[in-house]
Amino acid sequence: MATEEIKELPKSWAMIGGDGPQSYTQNSSYQKGVVDASKEMVTEGIKDKLDFKSLAFDSSNDTFRIADFGCSVGPNTFFAVENIIKAVEHKHHAQFNNSPPLAFQVFFNDLPTNDFNALFKTLHSNRKYFAAGLPGTFYGRLLPKSTLHFAYSSYCLQWLSKVPKEVVDSKSPAWNKGSIQCDGLKKEVTKAYSAQFQIDMNTFLNARAQEIVGGGLMVIIMAGLPDGIIMSQAGVGMYYELLGSCLADMAKLGEISEEKVDSFNLPLYYSSSTEIEEIIKVNGNFSIEIMDSLSHQIWQTSKESNIEVSVSGGRAVFQGLLEEHFASEAAEKIFEHFAKKLADNFSIFDGAAYEHIDHFILLKRHFN
Amino acid sequence: MATEEIKELPKSWAMIGGDGPQSYTQNSSYQKGVVDASKEMVTEGIKDKLDFKSLAFDSSNDTFRIADFGCSVGPNTFFAVENIIKAVEHKHHAQFNNSPPLAFQVFFNDLPTNDFNALFKTLHSNRKYFAAGLPGTFYGRLLPKSTLHFAYSSYCLQWLSKVPKEVVDSKSPAWNKGSIQCDGLKKEVTKAYSAQFQIDMNTFLNARAQEIVGGGLMVIIMAGLPDGIIMSQAGVGMYYELLGSCLADMAKLGEISEEKVDSFNLPLYYSSSTEIEEIIKVNGNFSIEIMDSLSHQIWQTSKESNIEVSVSGGRAVFQGLLEEHFASEAAEKIFEHFAKKLADNFSIFDGAAYEHIDHFILLKRHFN
């Protein structure tokens, strides 16, 4: 039996569902920006690197299978998938001019706590593919052996499977008191986060290696840092630091306990391209075909809309996490305070906001 | 491109989600009874009729694919699927003593408005199969060509894709004024319902014929009537008639309009085995391997618990339908009145309650 035991991440990791004003659907314009920027790169990557002549493609079955690992609730996943299908159709037509068109099956993966109901209700009725939902953590097996031709994961793999336990352990040298993130200022903390990232990436790569056919492609887009830059120097790190300082403020006001604040860290790790490259090479299941960085405008034009976008974007992503740790009412107060503090301190981002990057990685599965 | 345009049924067809006191999960003991009664028949059917030696099974891929069409929210679907897997494993082991074990992939299908979130959250973490959700009407294609080895549909195909329009058209000879169901008393009404059932069954069989490999099996369990019995003679028909009389009562009280009552009919058709047999034979894609009837105790022991089960069971299944047609508040009043009327009239079921049956049909996909 090929299925491994399936570990689930805590509920709080999933984005806010539905399509209300605080939902991920309405507050993922930054992530949509990533999709747009990478769209052309995906199209070019498929054109250059997908080879139907060497792909382990079952000629008796004309179905090309795609999976989006960490799809959330749309609509970004639909844009990404449609773009992939278009590029694959083009390449197939270019290589086999007269063969019948491909059929497509798309697996939408996210945690079982993701709002699949919202996702399914917004599937386009005139879509050109068979759609399936795939509930479960991508840090584990989700599909049968050698059944996938194209894997895609956008803006998810910077999320660790868990916060490394040392960083919230007051007895550990890696205790991260006074910070809610891997800010890069304390060697032991960075080491603990980096070790967890290595474990998680390896688990992910091993699971996908089982699922993807020889010659199949995988596109990974994930948040990262340029080589030599640490989180506390990057705009996004300052943003998390400001959120952390709000927790400290709330503790001083007695709204939440200091202990609770000390035990809260973000399960996020922004890696460098050197670090990822090393992990992929050591893993050994995939060749790196393209490794690039995307950098793009995070902030909108006016300061007011920037602040609004920053707060609502943060809320859509982090609300579940904060509610689980501090309870709903406290989370609400934290966001209110955060909005005010962000407005008062927005100038800190002026020079730094562009300093984090998104890795764009295109891998090809080795033939066994 | 093999995907046909996907028609969706109205929202109201789906069962009540979640696991609250009015949910389908908590009120599907009747359906669970069907699963239990058919469990042994499925096991025996797989043992006798599944033949791995003639099954179009890709030896390079060890994955056996199962789909439950109309799975609702569990837990019945999980029991059914686990039973199928156990029987398939036994048969595989019996035919290929020393071969490596099969992997299983299970597709859970229901309408996009089904509560997939609830379904996914209750998937067993130690399950022995890869799980996927398949949103969409089963009166249409859902999976790629020739990828399914075992299809299952329990207690769903008596639901039509729509109410035949003639029966709610005051200008048609098939206008079903004074009844909310195909009670079998008016020839034109029966003809309209029967024609819709034929169309729907054919659409279902044609879609599954594309998806199921040669030699693959399909188990259909559905509500029906013994040959020669009409709905108004069966306990279940009397139950719907009583529900219909509640609508008439509410109209007299001015709570809902008479017009609204006249335009309401249940999209349900209870067929005879002769009728189904004919449809399957004319369709021509499957051979009938087993055709049997299940009859089992519907009502619990005491009258009080019977009434409770009847009302809450009806609510779980029909609430969406009534709310869509009459608005929530009216639907609530209808159920309150129904509970009272059922208690006052429960003796009408004494002789008739056992007269409807469930068809158990095991089909095998022809080799092309």
Chai-1 contact restraints between the chains, C-beta under 6 A:
chainA,res_idxA,chainB,res_idxB,connection_type,confidence,min_distance_angstrom,max_distance_angstrom,comment,restraint_id
A,M1,B,P101,contact,1.0,0.0,6.0,A-B,restraint_1
A,M1,B,K128,contact,1.0,0.0,6.0,A-B,restraint_2
A,A2,B,A103,contact,1.0,0.0,6.0,A-B,restraint_3
A,I6,B,S125,contact,1.0,0.0,6.0,A-B,restraint_4
A,T63,B,P144,contact,1.0,0.0,6.0,A-B,restraint_5
A,P101,B,M1,contact,1.0,0.0,6.0,A-B,restraint_6
A,A103,B,A2,contact,1.0,0.0,6.0,A-B,restraint_7
A,A103,B,P144,contact,1.0,0.0,6.0,A-B,restraint_8
A,Q105,B,P144,contact,1.0,0.0,6.0,A-B,restraint_9
A,P112,B,F120,contact,1.0,0.0,6.0,A-B,restraint_10
A,P112,B,K121,contact,1.0,0.0,6.0,A-B,restraint_11
A,F116,B,F116,contact,1.0,0.0,6.0,A-B,restraint_12
A,F116,B,N117,contact,1.0,0.0,6.0,A-B,restraint_13
A,N117,B,F116,contact,1.0,0.0,6.0,A-B,restraint_14
A,N117,B,N117,contact,1.0,0.0,6.0,A-B,restraint_15
A,F120,B,P112,contact,1.0,0.0,6.0,A-B,restraint_16
A,F120,B,P135,contact,1.0,0.0,6.0,A-B,restraint_17
A,K121,B,P112,contact,1.0,0.0,6.0,A-B,restraint_18
A,S125,B,I6,contact,1.0,0.0,6.0,A-B,restraint_19
A,K128,B,M1,contact,1.0,0.0,6.0,A-B,restraint_20
A,F130,B,L143,contact,1.0,0.0,6.0,A-B,restraint_21
A,F130,B,P144,contact,1.0,0.0,6.0,A-B,restraint_22
A,A132,B,A132,contact,1.0,0.0,6.0,A-B,restraint_23
A,A132,B,L134,contact,1.0,0.0,6.0,A-B,restraint_24
A,G133,B,G133,contact,1.0,0.0,6.0,A-B,restraint_25
A,L134,B,A132,contact,1.0,0.0,6.0,A-B,restraint_26
A,P135,B,F120,contact,1.0,0.0,6.0,A-B,restraint_27
A,L143,B,F130,contact,1.0,0.0,6.0,A-B,restraint_28
A,P144,B,T63,contact,1.0,0.0,6.0,A-B,restraint_29
A,P144,B,A103,contact,1.0,0.0,6.0,A-B,restraint_30
A,P144,B,Q105,contact,1.0,0.0,6.0,A-B,restraint_31
A,P144,B,F130,contact,1.0,0.0,6.0,A-B,restraint_32
